Amino acid sequence: MPKIPVMQAVVEVLKSEGIDTVFGCPGAAILPLYKAMEQDGSIEHLIVRHEEGATHMADGWSRTTGNVGVAIGTSGPAGTNMITGLYTAQADSVPILCITGQAAVSKLHQEAFQAVDIVSIAAPVTKWAVQVKEAAQMPWIFREAFRIARSGRPGPVLIDLPIDVQKQEIEWDPTIDEPLPVQKSAPSDARVERALEMLLAAERPLLLAGGGVILGEASAELLDLAEFLQIPIQATLMGKGAIDEDHPLYAGMTGIQTSQRYGNASFLESDLVLALGARFGDRHTGDLATYRGDRKFIHVDVEPTQIGKVFGPDLGIVADTKLFLQALLEQAKQHGPRDKGVWVERCQELKRTLLRREDFDTVPVKAPRVFKEINEFYGPDTYFVTAIGLYQIWSGQHQKAHKPRHYQVCGQAGPLGWEIPAAIGVKKARPDAEVVGIVGDYSFQFLVEELAVGAQYDVPFVLIMLNNEYLGLIRMAEDHGGYDMKYEVDIHYDTTGSDNVKIMEAYGCSGVRVADPGEIRSSLEWARKEADRTQRPVLVEIMIEREGNTANGTSIAAMKEFEPIP
């Protein structure tokens, strides 16, 4: 077997795992890997301005492709800068691989320059964090990293590479090597049969699509089952896009923040919920006593420890969502369809009548109007990314999603700054697609430097900013959450605060500020053309009312509405 540089073997592994694009920042302790990539020449590399940005780019790329995104950094602070991105990926079950350089093995105990125990630091926010001390292990560890990232509940891994190990040679033949197989958990026939019995016995059942439906590529199977049995479908925030929201069986989103009024209402009238790949997050459930009520729950998840974590279901099933839905539909067809028409009609009635108003024409702009314009302007093939804040909640409440993986949100970790790098990752994964980031004025500036990446590498996308010159979500929590204050949340200064259009221009990009709702549509049209013309990021900054609030509450049965109900 031929001897080759060990990092050449790593590059061969990356290529065979389907990696054609990576995001990173070179440094002295990771240069052997960069040398191998340069000599190979077939993996595109984008130089980031901050290693956290690299992880979020890899995250966006992964959410779009379903493959493992790759971020690269050197030793010391490069790895510690990646921790937020690893946590975000772990929280949302996104498979990414972070590769870090490291000081020589002989120097690890001597406080050498930028030598830090990144494996211990990353362990709580990864599925696996490992340091390679034997060069011969390198390709196998990378293979195992990909297998672990993809297996079961997907998630992030980190591989730390001491510089001296990177410089060695090993015996390796890429022509006889391939990815390790990923096993999928099939459900037991008995539990599938019990689930079907419970579904058929229920008068008002709901299917609840969590993020596991999208990660498990099970949207088609979900819709097949729902249409055969005529059972309405709801989605969690992470499951948004699992079903076209214009479909007659879509029954909304339940929650105490990102939710529809008709979603909460139909959930409260249900008597059984079949939850698929859902975490039962606290922003979804709210008060558990109300959420659980007298209804029964079936919980299907690929990760055994997720079942019973929040509350014990009436039936728990450990299985891949696609395999479970296929098995359930097969058994259902043996029984024949059941008439749930009355319940479906009731959910459709709620969907028609329990809405929130979006047709505001006042100045300053009310946020729901922004999402009305977004829904009407962009087509179902558009990819959206959004992060955390009032704008995320407004998006969850008002913005429609139509296809899996086209609506991406950092749901559990909620890191500010995620949108710009995530949008770059999405666009690199789908160069021909229209990509739009929904941002807040505060989050925009957390990783604003990654605009330079979009400009340098000709990565066009549109950013739509809802600017209230506040830490809006925290202002609302301070003002209406029992604290009776607005302390250190106002980021307005001078006449208009930060000039975000000039910030765009400083990075070689472009933007426009909008103050009137009648200007939103024309500005979106301009931004689409401008992004295509310049092949760079474009900003549409919309000045919204400074103290607008989103509907919220502590219970799905007691939501506080701040705007008039239509």
C-alpha positions as CSV (number, residue, x, y, z in Angstrom):
1,M,0.0,0.0,0.0
2,P,1.4,3.4,-0.9
3,K,2.7,5.9,1.6
4,I,1.2,9.4,1.4
5,P,1.1,12.5,3.6
6,V,-1.5,11.9,6.3
7,M,-3.3,15.1,5.5
8,Q,-3.6,14.1,1.9
9,A,-5.5,11.1,3.2
10,V,-7.8,13.4,5.1
11,V,-8.6,15.4,2.0
12,E,-9.4,12.2,0.1
13,V,-11.7,11.2,3.0
14,L,-13.5,14.6,2.9
15,K,-14.0,14.4,-0.9
16,S,-15.4,10.8,-0.7
17,E,-17.8,12.0,2.1
18,G,-19.3,14.5,-0.4
19,I,-17.5,17.6,0.8
20,D,-16.8,20.1,-2.0
21,T,-16.9,23.3,0.1
22,V,-15.4,24.1,3.5
23,F,-15.3,27.3,5.6
24,G,-12.3,28.3,7.7
25,C,-9.3,30.4,8.6
26,P,-5.8,29.2,8.2
27,G,-3.3,29.4,11.1
28,A,0.2,28.0,11.8
29,A,-1.1,24.9,13.6
30,I,-3.3,23.7,10.7
31,L,-1.2,24.5,7.6
32,P,-0.4,20.9,6.7
33,L,-4.1,20.4,6.0
34,Y,-4.2,23.6,4.0
35,K,-1.2,22.5,2.0
36,A,-3.0,19.2,1.2
37,M,-6.1,21.1,0.1
38,E,-4.0,23.4,-2.1
39,Q,-2.3,20.5,-3.8
40,D,-5.6,18.7,-4.4
41,G,-7.4,21.7,-5.6
42,S,-10.9,20.2,-5.7
43,I,-12.4,21.5,-2.4
44,E,-13.4,25.1,-2.4
45,H,-12.4,27.0,0.7
46,L,-13.9,30.3,1.9
47,I,-11.8,32.4,4.3
48,V,-14.0,33.6,7.1
49,R,-13.4,36.7,9.3
50,H,-14.3,34.8,12.5
51,E,-14.2,31.1,13.3
52,E,-17.8,31.3,14.7
53,G,-18.8,32.5,11.3
54,A,-17.2,29.3,9.8
55,T,-19.3,27.1,12.0
56,H,-22.5,28.9,11.1
57,M,-21.6,28.7,7.4
58,A,-21.1,25.0,7.8
59,D,-24.4,24.8,9.7
60,G,-26.3,26.5,6.9
61,W,-24.6,24.4,4.2
62,S,-25.5,21.2,6.2
63,R,-29.2,22.2,6.8
64,T,-29.5,22.8,3.1
65,T,-27.7,19.7,1.7
66,G,-28.4,17.2,4.5
67,N,-24.7,16.4,4.5
68,V,-22.0,17.2,7.1
69,G,-20.8,20.8,6.9
70,V,-17.1,21.4,7.6
71,A,-15.4,24.3,9.4
72,I,-11.6,24.6,9.9
73,G,-9.6,26.6,12.3
74,T,-6.2,26.7,13.9
75,S,-5.2,26.2,17.5
76,G,-6.2,28.1,20.7
77,P,-8.8,30.8,20.2
78,A,-9.9,29.4,16.8
79,G,-11.3,26.4,18.6
80,T,-12.9,28.3,21.5
81,N,-14.5,30.7,18.9
82,M,-16.2,27.6,17.4
83,I,-18.0,26.6,20.6
84,T,-21.1,28.7,20.0
85,G,-21.4,27.1,16.5
86,L,-21.0,23.6,17.9
87,Y,-23.6,24.3,20.6
88,T,-26.0,25.6,17.9
89,A,-25.5,22.6,15.8
90,Q,-25.9,20.2,18.7
91,A,-29.1,22.0,19.9
92,D,-30.7,21.7,16.4
93,S,-29.4,18.3,15.5
94,V,-27.2,19.6,12.6
95,P,-24.3,17.5,11.5
96,I,-21.1,19.6,11.2
97,L,-17.4,18.7,11.6
98,C,-15.0,21.2,13.1
99,I,-11.3,20.6,12.5
100,T,-8.8,22.4,14.7
101,G,-5.0,22.6,14.6
102,Q,-3.1,22.0,17.8
103,A,0.4,22.4,19.3
104,A,2.8,19.5,19.0
105,V,2.0,16.5,21.3
106,S,5.2,17.1,23.2
107,K,4.2,20.6,24.0
108,L,0.6,20.1,25.2
109,H,1.6,20.0,28.9
110,Q,3.9,23.0,28.6
111,E,1.5,25.8,28.1
112,A,2.8,26.3,24.5
113,F,1.5,29.2,22.4
114,Q,-2.2,28.7,21.7
115,A,-2.3,25.2,23.2
116,V,-5.6,24.7,24.8
117,D,-7.6,21.5,25.7
118,I,-10.2,22.1,23.1
119,V,-11.4,18.5,23.3
120,S,-12.5,19.0,26.9
121,I,-14.0,22.4,26.2
122,A,-16.0,21.1,23.2
123,A,-17.1,17.8,24.8
124,P,-20.4,19.1,26.3
125,V,-21.5,20.6,23.0
126,T,-20.6,17.8,20.6
127,K,-21.5,14.2,19.9
128,W,-17.8,13.4,19.8
129,A,-14.7,15.4,20.4
130,V,-11.3,13.7,19.8
131,Q,-7.6,14.5,19.5
132,V,-5.6,12.5,17.1
133,K,-2.2,11.5,18.5
134,E,-1.4,8.6,16.1
135,A,-1.2,9.5,12.4
136,A,-2.3,6.0,11.3
137,Q,-5.6,6.6,13.1
138,M,-6.3,9.8,11.1
139,P,-8.5,8.6,8.2
140,W,-10.4,6.1,10.4
141,I,-11.2,8.8,13.0
142,F,-12.4,11.1,10.2
143,R,-14.6,8.3,8.8
144,E,-16.0,7.6,12.3
145,A,-16.6,11.4,12.8
146,F,-18.8,11.5,9.7
147,R,-20.6,8.3,10.8
148,I,-21.3,9.7,14.3
149,A,-22.4,13.1,12.9
150,R,-24.9,11.4,10.7
151,S,-26.1,8.6,12.9
152,G,-29.2,8.6,15.1
153,R,-29.9,12.2,16.2
154,P,-27.4,14.1,14.0
155,G,-25.0,16.5,15.5
156,P,-21.6,18.1,15.6
157,V,-18.1,16.5,16.1
158,L,-14.7,18.1,16.6
159,I,-11.3,16.6,15.6
160,D,-8.2,18.2,17.1
161,L,-4.9,17.7,15.1
162,P,-1.5,18.3,16.7
163,I,0.9,19.9,14.2
164,D,3.5,17.1,14.4
165,V,0.9,14.4,13.7
166,Q,-0.3,16.3,10.7
167,K,3.2,16.2,9.2
168,Q,3.6,12.5,9.1
169,E,3.0,9.9,6.4
170,I,0.9,6.8,6.5
171,E,0.0,3.8,4.3
172,W,-3.3,4.6,2.7
173,D,-5.1,3.8,-0.6
174,P,-8.1,5.9,-1.2
175,T,-9.2,3.7,-4.1
176,I,-10.4,1.0,-1.8
177,D,-11.9,3.2,0.9
178,E,-15.5,4.4,1.4
179,P,-17.7,6.0,4.0
180,L,-18.8,3.9,7.0
181,P,-22.5,2.8,6.9
182,V,-25.1,4.6,8.9
183,Q,-27.7,2.3,10.5
184,K,-31.3,3.5,10.8
185,S,-33.6,2.4,13.6
186,A,-36.6,0.6,12.4
187,P,-39.7,0.5,14.6
188,S,-41.1,-2.7,16.1
189,D,-44.3,-4.0,14.4
190,A,-46.1,-4.2,17.8
191,R,-45.5,-0.5,18.6
192,V,-46.5,0.6,15.1
193,E,-49.7,-1.4,15.4
194,R,-50.4,0.1,18.8
195,A,-49.8,3.6,17.4
196,L,-52.3,2.9,14.6
197,E,-54.9,1.6,17.1
198,M,-54.6,4.8,19.1
199,L,-54.8,7.0,16.0
200,L,-57.9,5.3,14.7
201,A,-59.6,5.4,18.0
202,A,-59.1,9.1,18.4
203,E,-61.8,11.5,17.3
204,R,-59.5,14.6,16.9
205,P,-55.9,13.4,16.3
206,L,-53.0,15.6,15.2
207,L,-49.7,14.8,13.6
208,L,-47.0,17.0,15.0
209,A,-43.9,17.4,12.7
210,G,-40.8,18.2,14.6
211,G,-37.3,18.9,13.1
212,G,-36.8,15.1,13.0
213,V,-39.2,14.9,10.0
214,I,-37.0,17.3,8.0
215,L,-33.7,15.7,9.1
216,G,-35.1,12.3,8.4
217,E,-36.3,13.3,4.9
218,A,-39.7,12.1,5.9
219,S,-42.0,14.9,4.7
220,A,-43.4,13.0,1.8
221,E,-44.2,10.0,4.0
222,L,-45.8,12.4,6.6
223,L,-48.1,13.8,3.9
224,D,-49.0,10.4,2.5
225,L,-50.1,9.2,5.9
226,A,-52.0,12.4,6.7
227,E,-53.9,12.3,3.4
228,F,-54.7,8.6,3.6
229,L,-56.0,8.9,7.2
230,Q,-57.2,12.5,6.8
231,I,-55.4,13.7,9.9
232,P,-54.4,17.4,10.2
233,I,-50.7,18.2,10.6
234,Q,-49.0,20.8,12.8
235,A,-45.4,21.8,12.8
236,T,-43.0,22.9,15.5
237,L,-40.6,25.8,14.8
238,M,-37.9,23.3,13.8
239,G,-40.4,21.4,11.7
240,K,-41.6,24.5,9.8
241,G,-41.6,23.6,6.1
242,A,-42.2,19.9,6.7
243,I,-45.6,20.5,5.0
244,D,-46.7,23.3,2.7
245,E,-48.6,25.7,5.0
246,D,-51.1,26.3,2.2
247,H,-52.1,22.6,2.3
248,P,-55.7,22.0,3.5
249,L,-54.4,19.6,6.2
250,Y,-51.9,22.1,7.7
251,A,-53.3,23.1,11.1
252,G,-50.8,25.6,12.3
253,M,-48.1,25.9,14.9
254,T,-48.7,25.6,18.6
255,G,-46.6,27.6,21.1
256,I,-46.4,30.5,23.4
257,Q,-44.2,32.6,21.1
258,T,-43.8,31.3,17.5
259,S,-47.4,30.1,17.0
260,Q,-50.6,30.8,15.1
261,R,-53.9,31.5,16.9
262,Y,-55.6,28.7,14.9
263,G,-52.7,26.4,15.8
264,N,-53.1,26.8,19.5
265,A,-56.9,26.5,19.1
266,S,-56.8,23.2,17.1
267,F,-54.2,21.8,19.5
268,L,-56.4,22.5,22.5
269,E,-59.4,20.8,20.8
270,S,-57.3,17.7,19.9
271,D,-57.5,14.4,21.8
272,L,-54.4,12.7,20.6
273,V,-51.0,14.0,19.3
274,L,-48.5,11.9,17.3
275,A,-45.3,13.8,17.7
276,L,-42.5,12.9,15.2
277,G,-39.0,14.0,16.0
278,A,-40.0,16.8,18.3
279,R,-38.3,17.9,21.5
280,F,-41.3,19.4,23.3
281,G,-39.3,22.6,23.8
282,D,-40.6,25.0,26.4
283,R,-41.5,27.7,23.9
284,H,-43.7,25.2,22.1
285,T,-45.4,23.6,25.1
286,G,-45.7,26.5,27.6
287,D,-47.5,25.5,30.8
288,L,-47.2,21.7,30.6
289,A,-50.4,21.0,32.5
290,T,-52.4,22.9,29.9
291,Y,-50.4,21.4,27.0
292,R,-50.9,17.9,28.1
293,G,-54.5,18.3,29.2
294,D,-56.5,15.1,28.7
295,R,-55.1,14.3,25.3
296,K,-52.9,11.3,24.7
297,F,-49.4,11.5,23.2
298,I,-47.4,9.2,21.0
299,H,-43.8,10.2,20.8
300,V,-41.5,8.9,18.0
301,D,-37.9,9.8,18.1
302,V,-34.6,8.3,16.8
303,E,-32.9,9.2,20.0
304,P,-34.1,7.0,22.9
305,T,-33.2,9.5,25.6
306,Q,-35.5,12.1,24.1
307,I,-38.6,10.0,25.0
308,G,-39.8,11.0,28.4
309,K,-37.3,13.8,28.8
310,V,-40.1,16.5,29.2
311,F,-43.0,14.2,30.1
312,G,-43.9,10.6,29.7
313,P,-45.9,9.9,26.6
314,D,-48.7,7.3,26.5
315,L,-46.6,5.5,23.8
316,G,-43.0,5.9,23.1
317,I,-41.4,4.6,19.9
318,V,-37.7,4.7,19.1
319,A,-37.4,4.8,15.3
320,D,-36.2,6.8,12.3
321,T,-39.2,9.0,11.3
322,K,-39.2,7.9,7.6
323,L,-39.1,4.2,8.5
324,F,-41.9,4.7,11.1
325,L,-44.2,6.6,8.8
326,Q,-43.7,4.0,6.0
327,A,-44.5,1.2,8.4
328,L,-47.5,3.0,9.9
329,L,-48.9,3.8,6.4
330,E,-48.5,0.2,5.3
331,Q,-50.5,-1.1,8.3
332,A,-53.1,1.7,7.9
333,K,-53.7,0.6,4.3
334,Q,-54.6,-2.9,5.6
335,H,-57.3,-1.3,7.7
336,G,-58.5,1.1,5.1
337,P,-59.1,4.9,5.5
338,R,-61.2,6.3,8.3
339,D,-63.6,9.2,8.1
340,K,-62.1,12.2,10.0
341,G,-63.9,14.7,7.8
342,V,-65.6,16.6,10.6
343,W,-62.4,17.1,12.5
344,V,-60.5,18.2,9.3
345,E,-63.3,20.7,8.6
346,R,-63.1,22.1,12.1
347,C,-59.3,22.7,11.8
348,Q,-59.9,24.3,8.4
349,E,-62.5,26.6,9.9
350,L,-60.2,27.6,12.7
351,K,-57.5,28.3,10.1
352,R,-59.8,30.6,8.2
353,T,-61.1,32.5,11.2
354,L,-58.4,32.7,13.9
355,L,-55.8,34.9,12.2
356,R,-53.7,37.8,13.1
357,R,-53.8,41.1,11.3
358,E,-51.1,41.9,8.7
359,D,-52.6,44.7,6.5
360,F,-51.3,47.6,8.5
361,D,-50.4,50.7,6.5
362,T,-49.2,53.0,9.4
363,V,-45.9,54.7,9.8
364,P,-43.7,53.5,11.4
365,V,-44.1,50.1,9.9
366,K,-45.7,47.4,11.9
367,A,-43.7,44.1,11.7
368,P,-46.6,41.8,10.5
369,R,-46.9,44.0,7.4
370,V,-43.3,43.1,6.5
371,F,-44.1,39.4,6.5
372,K,-47.2,40.0,4.5
373,E,-45.0,41.5,1.8
374,I,-42.5,38.7,2.1
375,N,-45.2,36.0,1.7
376,E,-46.6,37.7,-1.4
377,F,-43.2,38.5,-3.0
378,Y,-41.1,35.4,-2.7
379,G,-41.9,32.0,-4.2
380,P,-42.0,28.6,-2.5
381,D,-38.4,27.8,-3.7
382,T,-36.8,30.6,-1.8
383,Y,-34.5,29.7,1.1
384,F,-34.9,31.7,4.3
385,V,-32.7,31.9,7.4
386,T,-33.5,33.7,10.6
387,A,-32.1,33.7,14.1
388,I,-33.4,35.0,17.4
389,G,-35.4,37.9,18.6
390,L,-38.8,39.5,18.0
391,Y,-38.3,39.2,14.3
392,Q,-37.9,35.4,14.6
393,I,-41.2,35.2,16.5
394,W,-43.0,37.5,14.0
395,S,-41.6,35.3,11.3
396,G,-42.8,32.1,13.0
397,Q,-46.3,33.7,13.5
398,H,-46.7,35.2,10.0
399,Q,-44.2,33.9,7.5
400,K,-45.3,30.9,5.4
401,A,-43.0,27.9,4.7
402,H,-43.7,25.6,1.8
403,K,-40.8,23.1,1.5
404,P,-38.4,21.1,3.8
405,R,-35.0,22.7,4.4
406,H,-36.2,26.0,2.9
407,Y,-37.0,27.7,6.2
408,Q,-34.0,27.6,8.5
409,V,-33.9,28.9,12.1
410,C,-31.5,28.4,15.0
411,G,-34.2,27.2,17.3
412,Q,-32.9,26.1,20.7
413,A,-29.5,27.9,21.1
414,G,-30.6,31.1,19.5
415,P,-27.2,32.7,18.8
416,L,-27.3,36.3,17.6
417,G,-25.4,36.8,14.3
418,W,-26.3,33.5,12.8
419,E,-28.1,34.8,9.7
420,I,-25.3,36.3,7.6
421,P,-22.9,33.3,7.8
422,A,-25.8,30.8,7.6
423,A,-27.0,32.5,4.4
424,I,-23.6,32.2,2.9
425,G,-23.6,28.5,3.7
426,V,-27.0,28.1,2.1
427,K,-26.1,30.0,-1.0
428,K,-22.9,27.9,-1.5
429,A,-24.9,24.8,-1.2
430,R,-27.6,26.0,-3.6
431,P,-25.9,28.6,-5.9
432,D,-28.9,28.9,-8.2
433,A,-31.4,29.4,-5.4
434,E,-32.8,32.7,-4.0
435,V,-31.6,33.1,-0.4
436,V,-33.0,35.6,2.0
437,G,-32.0,36.3,5.6
438,I,-34.4,37.9,8.1
439,V,-32.4,39.8,10.6
440,G,-32.7,42.2,13.5
441,D,-30.6,45.3,13.8
442,Y,-28.8,43.9,16.8
443,S,-28.1,40.5,15.5
444,F,-26.9,42.0,12.2
445,Q,-23.8,43.4,13.9
446,F,-22.7,40.3,15.8
447,L,-21.0,38.7,12.8
448,V,-21.4,41.6,10.3
449,E,-17.8,41.1,9.3
450,E,-18.8,37.9,7.3
451,L,-20.3,40.3,4.7
452,A,-16.7,40.5,3.5
453,V,-16.9,36.8,2.7
454,G,-20.0,37.3,0.6
455,A,-18.3,40.2,-1.2
456,Q,-15.0,38.4,-1.7
457,Y,-16.4,35.2,-3.1
458,D,-19.4,36.6,-5.0
459,V,-22.1,35.1,-2.8
460,P,-25.3,37.1,-3.4
461,F,-28.3,37.0,-1.0
462,V,-30.8,39.5,0.4
463,L,-31.0,40.6,4.0
464,I,-34.3,42.0,5.2
465,M,-33.7,43.9,8.5
466,L,-36.5,44.7,11.0
467,N,-34.9,47.7,12.8
468,N,-36.5,48.9,16.0
469,E,-33.2,50.2,17.5
470,Y,-33.8,48.1,20.5
471,L,-32.9,44.7,22.0
472,G,-36.5,44.1,21.2
473,L,-37.2,40.7,22.7
474,I,-35.4,41.7,26.0
475,R,-37.1,45.1,26.1
476,M,-40.5,43.3,25.8
477,A,-39.5,40.9,28.6
478,E,-38.4,43.7,30.8
479,D,-41.4,45.8,30.1
480,H,-44.2,43.2,30.1
481,G,-42.6,40.3,32.0
482,G,-43.0,41.6,35.5
483,Y,-39.8,43.7,35.7
484,D,-41.4,47.1,34.9
485,M,-38.2,48.5,33.3
486,K,-36.5,49.2,30.0
487,Y,-32.9,49.0,31.3
488,E,-29.9,48.9,28.9
489,V,-31.9,47.6,25.9
490,D,-32.1,50.9,23.9
491,I,-29.4,50.9,21.2
492,H,-30.6,54.1,19.5
493,Y,-28.2,57.1,19.4
494,D,-27.7,60.3,17.4
495,T,-30.4,60.7,14.7
496,T,-30.8,57.3,13.3
497,G,-28.5,55.0,15.2
498,S,-26.1,52.9,13.3
499,D,-26.2,53.6,9.5
500,N,-26.5,50.0,8.4
501,V,-26.6,51.0,4.7
502,K,-23.2,52.6,5.1
503,I,-22.0,49.4,6.9
504,M,-23.0,47.4,3.8
505,E,-21.3,49.9,1.5
506,A,-18.1,49.7,3.6
507,Y,-18.0,46.0,2.8
508,G,-18.5,46.6,-0.9
509,C,-22.2,45.6,-0.7
510,S,-25.3,47.7,-1.0
511,G,-28.5,48.5,0.8
512,V,-31.6,50.7,1.2
513,R,-33.5,52.0,4.1
514,V,-37.3,51.9,4.1
515,A,-39.7,53.8,6.4
516,D,-43.0,53.5,4.7
517,P,-44.9,50.2,4.2
518,G,-45.8,51.2,0.7
519,E,-42.1,51.1,-0.2
520,I,-41.4,47.6,0.9
521,R,-42.5,45.8,-2.3
522,S,-40.4,48.0,-4.6
523,S,-37.4,47.7,-2.3
524,L,-37.6,43.9,-2.4
525,E,-37.8,44.0,-6.2
526,W,-34.7,46.3,-6.2
527,A,-32.8,44.1,-3.8
528,R,-33.4,41.0,-6.0
529,K,-32.1,42.7,-9.1
530,E,-29.2,44.3,-7.2
531,A,-28.0,41.0,-5.7
532,D,-28.1,39.5,-9.2
533,R,-26.3,42.5,-10.7
534,T,-23.5,42.8,-8.1
535,Q,-23.3,39.1,-7.0
536,R,-23.0,40.4,-3.4
537,P,-25.2,40.6,-0.3
538,V,-27.9,43.3,-0.4
539,L,-29.7,44.9,2.6
540,V,-33.3,46.1,2.8
541,E,-33.5,47.8,6.2
542,I,-37.1,48.4,7.3
543,M,-37.6,50.9,10.2
544,I,-40.4,49.3,12.3
545,E,-42.2,50.8,15.3
546,R,-39.8,50.9,18.2
547,E,-41.9,49.2,20.8
548,G,-44.0,46.7,18.9
549,N,-44.6,43.5,20.7
550,T,-45.3,39.9,19.6
551,A,-48.2,37.8,20.9
552,N,-46.9,35.7,23.8
553,G,-47.9,34.1,27.0
554,T,-47.1,31.3,29.5
555,S,-49.8,29.0,28.4
556,I,-51.1,28.1,24.9
557,A,-54.6,28.8,26.3
558,A,-53.8,32.3,27.5
559,M,-51.9,34.2,24.9
560,K,-51.7,38.0,25.1
561,E,-52.4,39.7,21.8
562,F,-50.9,43.2,21.4
563,E,-52.5,44.0,18.1
564,P,-56.2,44.2,17.2
565,I,-57.6,40.8,16.2
566,P,-59.2,40.7,12.7
